[in-house]
Amino acid sequence: MAQGGDITYGSTRPSFGTGRGAGSTSYDWEDPFLVVEPEALVTLNVAEHFRIGFGGGYRFIEAAGRRNDDLDGFTFKLDFKFGIF
């Protein structure tokens, strides 16, 4: 996951990222696929050591030279972060 957007507006923080990866449905890589998923996220500072994020994106899957529309689609994200920020 590549993510950027370190600008804070009060208690909110927007960020943008792209997840990407490759794999296969078999051990010998006969059916390879590629996944790319751009997304946007807004994180809210709830408390000093707790943040919650909401976001969404779209997943694109390319499988063996053909598009797989059954797996493409919108994604939604709910993110809980605990720690020292």
Buried (B, 14 or more C-beta within 10 A) or exposed (E): EEEEBEEEEEEEBBBBBEBEEEEEEEEEEEEBBEBBBBBBBBBEBEEEEEBBBEBEBEBBBBBEEEEEEEEEEEEEEEEEEEEEE
